Structures are given as C-alpha cells and as structure tokens.
Amino acid sequence: MTDLSSPSAHSPGTTDVQANRHSLTRYYQFHAKIYDATRWSFLFGRAALIHSAGARCRATRILEVGCGTGHNLRALAQAYPEAEITGIDLSPDMLTIAEKSLGAYRDRIRLRQEAYGPHRAAQPRYDLILFSYALTMFNPGWDAAIDCAHRDLFLDGTIAVVDFHRTAVAPFERWMATNHVRMTGHLLPKLRTHF
C-alpha cells in the first residue's frame, strides 16, 4: 500500500529544513536510478543491523525512516513475517522504485512520502525503528528525528541505526558533504542520551 502524496506540511520557521528537503528530493531524482547498483560498495552493515535487531526484539510494528528503494524493507519482511512494516522517505523517485521492488511483500509493507520530524502526526508506537544511512543526511533535522524516534518507540522498543560517524580525511568529509552527508560524529552522543 503506497501513499505517494506530497510531503507533510512543515512547521513555521523551518526554512533551512525545507531547503534541505527540497535539495535531497532533487538529489534523488537522479540517484534513485543508480542507487542499488552503486551503494553496495560503501553502505556496509545493513544486513547485520537487521539481523542484530531481530535477535533483540520480536517486532510486530516496524518503521524504517529513509527507506529509499526498499532494500531493507524486503529484508525486514523476511526477518519479521508477521510484522506490519512502514517505510517513509522524502523522495518520490526512491519510493517508486521501492514500490516496484516489494513483490510478494507488497501487501505487508506500507510506503509513505513524508519527512520524519516533530510536525508528523502522532502514530501508534513501534517496536522497532530503523535508520539506515539516513540520519547523517538530515541537515538540519537529525536531532529532531532522534527525538521523534524516542517518542514513537514503545518503552521496550528497539532503535536500530547504521550510519557514517566521522573521518579524519578532510577531502573525503568534503566529498560526502557534497552528497548531503554530514560526518562530524554528531549522532552518537544524541542517540546515547535517549537510548
């Protein structure tokens, strides 16, 4: 089931957030076409993350924030055959690819085009919330997304995060920044305050 309506309305005064969302949407108009063919070479740990999460919790409600082309959604559907799974992403281009790739899992996975943040309407809580190489691209907004995950998880729920951290190689950090990725070690301290 897919809701590819326009992203949710934004809170007043979120010009930087809106600009980043617009920039990411434009970025993925091109990258959606080549994402799965190219990202395997440096997005490590995605399968291990799902395996590790599966060992920690028996999730019946799962949310993937920044679900992209659905790579993780398919793996989650296999790992959690009884779970209700929702994937959200800003990019309609990425979600179009995700929808086409769901195959037999189409009836169990719900896709939504929206941003994840404080403006998002309250939802029923989740047992598992997954961020896979997404938080470092929410600039600004990463801290609000972590706050929302804390709000949206059951008290005994699990947050699963795999992402970039930092690099000592300045040219690589600048290159990643041109691709919307912030690698300043900013995520881990915030995650530790909530989880």
ZATIZA-599399 format. One record per residue (C-alpha): residue number from 1; x, y, z. Coordinates in pm, 1 decimal. Last residue first. Example, Ala and Ser with C-alpha at 12.3 -4.5 7.8 and 13.67 -1.06 7.14 Angstrom:
<nodes>
2|1367.0|-106.0|714.0
1|1230.0|-450.0|780.0
</nodes>
This chain:
<nodes>
195|1852.7|501.5|2405.5
194|1776.6|870.3|2450.4
193|2100.0|1043.6|2558.3
192|2310.6|781.6|2377.4
191|2149.7|867.0|2044.1
190|2244.3|1232.8|2091.7
189|2609.7|1147.7|2165.3
188|2621.5|903.4|1870.1
187|2482.4|1134.1|1604.1
186|2727.6|1426.9|1594.6
185|3042.7|1243.3|1491.3
184|3112.4|1505.3|1223.4
183|3030.8|1315.3|904.9
182|2745.1|1513.2|746.0
181|2620.0|1352.4|423.8
180|2440.3|1566.3|163.5
179|2640.6|1433.0|-134.9
178|2856.1|1746.9|-144.2
177|2911.7|1679.6|227.5
176|3048.0|1334.2|139.2
175|3312.4|1495.4|-77.9
174|3401.9|1743.5|198.0
173|3442.0|1459.7|450.7
172|3653.0|1265.9|199.1
171|3878.5|1569.8|144.9
170|3912.3|1611.5|525.2
169|4028.2|1255.7|596.3
168|3997.0|1214.3|973.3
167|3650.6|1069.4|925.9
166|3335.3|1071.8|1132.7
165|3026.2|864.3|1200.7
164|2850.3|722.5|895.9
163|2530.9|530.5|953.7
162|2372.0|214.9|1091.1
161|2094.3|269.0|1341.6
160|1846.8|28.3|1502.1
159|1608.9|162.6|1765.8
158|1444.9|-105.7|1974.9
157|1121.5|-92.3|2171.9
156|1076.9|-161.7|2543.9
155|925.7|181.2|2606.9
154|736.9|156.9|2276.3
153|902.4|376.2|2018.1
152|740.8|687.0|1865.6
151|861.2|945.6|2118.9
150|1224.1|826.1|2113.1
149|1204.1|808.1|1734.2
148|1072.4|1164.1|1733.7
147|1366.7|1288.0|1941.1
146|1606.6|1112.3|1701.3
145|1433.4|1278.0|1406.0
144|1452.0|1617.3|1581.7
143|1828.0|1571.9|1623.2
142|1875.8|1483.5|1255.9
141|1671.5|1781.6|1136.4
140|1920.4|2017.3|976.7
139|2084.5|1850.2|797.6
138|1901.7|1515.0|779.4
137|2157.6|1330.1|564.3
136|2358.9|1191.4|856.4
135|2032.8|1045.6|990.3
134|1962.4|835.0|681.2
133|2235.9|575.6|639.5
132|1998.5|307.0|768.7
131|1756.8|435.3|1033.6
130|1531.6|161.8|1173.3
129|1251.9|193.3|1427.0
128|1141.4|-126.5|1601.9
127|851.5|-197.8|1837.0
126|654.1|97.1|1701.2
125|402.9|332.1|1859.9
124|69.3|425.1|1702.6
123|112.6|746.3|1508.7
122|109.1|1109.7|1616.7
121|107.1|1346.8|1321.8
120|447.9|1439.9|1185.1
119|544.6|1802.3|1250.2
118|809.6|1691.7|1502.0
117|1012.1|1507.1|1239.3
116|1015.5|1236.3|977.4
115|952.2|1376.0|631.2
114|685.9|1226.5|411.6
113|623.7|1000.2|116.0
112|462.9|691.7|263.9
111|509.6|323.9|188.2
110|313.7|46.1|360.1
109|460.6|-301.8|361.3
108|257.2|-615.7|422.8
107|51.4|-633.2|99.2
106|353.5|-554.0|-120.6
105|565.0|-829.2|35.1
104|530.5|-1064.6|-262.7
103|696.3|-811.5|-492.2
102|835.1|-515.7|-299.1
101|1062.0|-397.3|-579.4
100|814.3|-186.3|-777.3
99|706.7|2.1|-464.7
98|1067.0|66.3|-366.4
97|1148.7|207.0|-710.8
96|856.5|448.4|-687.4
95|959.7|528.5|-330.9
94|1307.4|635.8|-443.0
93|1161.9|867.6|-706.9
92|902.3|1009.1|-465.7
91|1188.2|1110.3|-238.4
90|1108.3|1217.6|115.9
89|1103.6|864.9|256.1
88|885.4|655.7|483.2
87|870.2|278.4|516.6
86|601.6|108.2|721.9
85|602.7|-258.6|823.9
84|328.2|-460.1|995.7
83|507.1|-766.3|1126.1
82|411.4|-1132.9|1090.5
81|698.8|-1244.3|864.9
80|962.6|-1047.8|1058.9
79|1300.9|-1142.9|909.7
78|1167.0|-1176.0|554.8
77|965.6|-853.2|573.5
76|1266.6|-678.9|729.0
75|1487.7|-791.2|439.6
74|1234.7|-656.7|188.4
73|1211.1|-329.0|378.4
72|1589.6|-301.2|393.3
71|1631.9|-273.3|16.2
70|1312.5|-67.8|-23.6
69|1448.3|187.7|-270.2
68|1482.8|461.0|-9.5
67|1357.2|364.2|335.5
66|1454.8|697.0|491.8
65|1286.5|613.4|822.5
64|1206.2|243.5|853.0
63|914.9|176.7|1086.2
62|827.1|-163.6|1231.5
61|519.6|-288.3|1417.4
60|510.3|-655.9|1524.6
59|868.7|-664.3|1646.3
58|1008.8|-959.3|1836.6
57|1319.9|-787.7|1965.5
56|1693.4|-821.5|2023.3
55|1795.7|-1102.0|1784.1
54|1593.7|-945.6|1504.2
53|1766.7|-612.1|1562.8
52|2104.1|-783.7|1519.7
51|1996.4|-949.3|1193.9
50|1856.3|-620.4|1062.7
49|2176.3|-435.4|1150.7
48|2395.2|-712.7|1009.7
47|2214.1|-684.3|675.5
46|2271.4|-306.9|663.3
45|2629.9|-318.4|787.2
44|2813.4|-157.5|498.9
43|2685.3|118.6|274.4
42|3010.4|160.0|80.3
41|3019.3|-59.7|-232.2
40|2655.9|-170.5|-205.8
39|2558.8|189.5|-281.5
38|2620.6|177.6|-656.4
37|2372.5|-55.4|-828.3
36|2105.1|-2.7|-563.1
35|2120.8|375.2|-600.3
34|2155.0|413.6|-976.6
33|1804.8|526.4|-1078.2
32|1727.8|675.9|-737.2
31|2041.5|889.2|-771.8
30|1896.3|1115.7|-1041.3
29|1571.2|1231.7|-880.9
28|1745.7|1154.9|-553.0
27|1941.0|1480.8|-549.0
26|1627.3|1683.5|-629.0
25|1444.4|1538.3|-328.3
24|1751.7|1594.4|-113.8
23|1769.0|1961.8|-213.8
22|1399.1|2014.2|-144.1
21|1431.5|1851.7|197.5
20|1738.5|2062.2|275.2
19|1558.6|2382.3|174.2
18|1256.8|2287.1|385.4
17|1477.5|2224.2|689.0
16|1659.1|2553.4|636.7
15|1328.2|2742.2|600.2
14|1170.8|2578.8|903.3
13|1016.7|2891.0|1053.0
12|659.4|2763.8|1056.9
11|624.3|2385.5|1086.1
10|619.5|2188.7|764.2
9|320.5|2039.4|588.2
8|356.3|1671.2|515.6
7|521.9|1554.6|197.1
6|312.8|1530.3|-120.7
5|104.8|1220.8|-172.0
4|281.4|899.0|-257.2
3|69.9|687.1|-25.7
2|156.0|327.5|-103.1
1|0.0|0.0|0.0
</nodes>
